[in-house]
């Protein structure tokens, strides 16, 4: 009952299609996960850069405050610093959001 016909049976073709579909889905899932990781890393880096900028800004004000003579620094802390904090609190959303 052997025949001389060459080719694949339907079962073999279906099995090959299933294997190819599983492979394509695996590659697609890797692509989706990679895209998510890149997006998360971008936002993490952006947040760290903004935090570093705020830390450097705060450090520069501390250095400025330390270089002011004692009596003048107390005057500034009583009269001007609260106003500065109010201004910074009002501007902070604009600085954080770009």
C-alpha positions in Angstrom: 0.0 0.0 0.0 2.9 2.3 -0.3 2.4 5.0 -2.8 4.9 7.0 -4.7 3.2 10.3 -3.9 5.5 12.9 -2.4 4.3 15.6 0.1 3.0 16.2 3.6 -0.1 14.9 5.3 -2.7 17.3 6.7 -1.7 16.3 10.3 2.0 17.2 9.6 1.0 20.6 8.1 -1.3 21.3 11.1 1.5 20.4 13.5 3.9 22.7 11.7 1.4 25.6 11.7 0.9 25.2 15.5 4.7 25.2 16.1 5.1 28.4 14.0 2.2 30.1 15.7 3.7 29.4 19.2 7.1 30.7 18.0 5.5 33.9 16.6 3.6 34.5 19.9 6.7 34.0 21.9 8.6 36.6 19.8 5.7 39.0 20.0 5.5 38.7 23.8 9.2 39.4 24.1 8.8 42.5 22.0 5.9 43.7 24.1 7.8 43.1 27.4 10.9 44.9 26.0 8.8 47.9 25.0 7.3 48.1 28.5 10.8 47.9 30.1 12.1 50.6 27.9 9.2 52.9 28.7 9.5 52.2 32.5 13.2 52.9 32.4 12.7 56.1 30.5 10.3 57.4 33.1 12.5 56.2 35.9 15.5 58.1 34.4 13.4 61.2 33.9 12.3 61.2 37.5 15.8 60.7 38.8 17.1 63.6 36.7 14.4 65.9 38.0 15.0 64.8 41.6 18.7 65.4 41.1 18.0 68.8 39.8 15.9 69.6 42.9 18.6 68.3 45.2 21.3 70.4 43.5 19.0 73.4 43.7 18.4 72.9 47.4 22.1 72.4 48.0 22.9 75.7 46.3 20.5 77.5 48.6 22.1 75.9 51.7 25.5 76.9 50.5 24.2 80.5 49.9 22.7 80.5 53.4 25.9 79.3 55.0 27.9 82.1 53.4 25.7 84.9 54.8 26.9 86.7 58.0 25.1 85.5 61.2 22.9 88.5 61.9 21.9 88.9 58.3 21.1 85.2 57.9 18.7 85.3 60.9 17.0 88.4 59.3 16.6 86.5 56.0 15.2 83.4 57.7 12.6 85.5 59.6 11.5 87.8 56.7 12.4 86.4 53.3 12.6 82.6 53.6 8.9 82.0 54.3 8.1 84.0 51.1 10.6 82.0 49.2 9.0 78.8 50.4 5.6 80.0 49.3 6.9 80.9 45.8 8.7 77.5 45.5 5.6 75.6 46.6 3.6 77.5 43.9 6.2 76.8 41.2 6.9 73.1 42.1 4.1 71.6 40.0 5.4 73.6 37.0 9.0 72.5 37.6 8.0 68.8 38.0 5.8 68.7 35.0 8.2 70.5 32.8 
